[in-house]
Amino acid sequence: MALTKVQKRIRIKRRVRGKISGSSELPRLTVYKSNKEIYAQVIDDVSGTTLAYASSRSLDTTGTKTDVSIAVGKAIAEKAQTAGISSVVFDRNGFVYHGRIKALADSAREAGLKF
């Protein structure tokens, strides 16, 4: 039986999460996208806390989904830097590194995050 798209993503997510983990020195930047929104969090997995958060719901931006993803990437980078975080580990959450995920990552890099 073939796996559905969601089942494939969850399988990839579990495989990647087994290999990477965020700490207070090098937290994890995780991205989730739905059909309408995109969310980004900077997480310290050791203590189980979210250090910075940005989403398309909290921003008042208009335009295409890619334009909104770019704005969320800039916002998460600014919030992370105000929290004293300069470098992170990127967790694409099982999504393909293409389109909105890539746009968010590139804009976060341009705004000063290193990963």
Buried (B, 14 or more C-beta within 10 A) or exposed (E): EEEEEEEEBBEBBEEEBEEEBBEEEBBBBBBBBEEEBBBBBBBBBEEEEEBBBBBBEEBEEEEEBBEBBBBBBBBBBBBBBEEEBEEBBBBBBBBEEEEBBBBBBEBBBEBEBEE
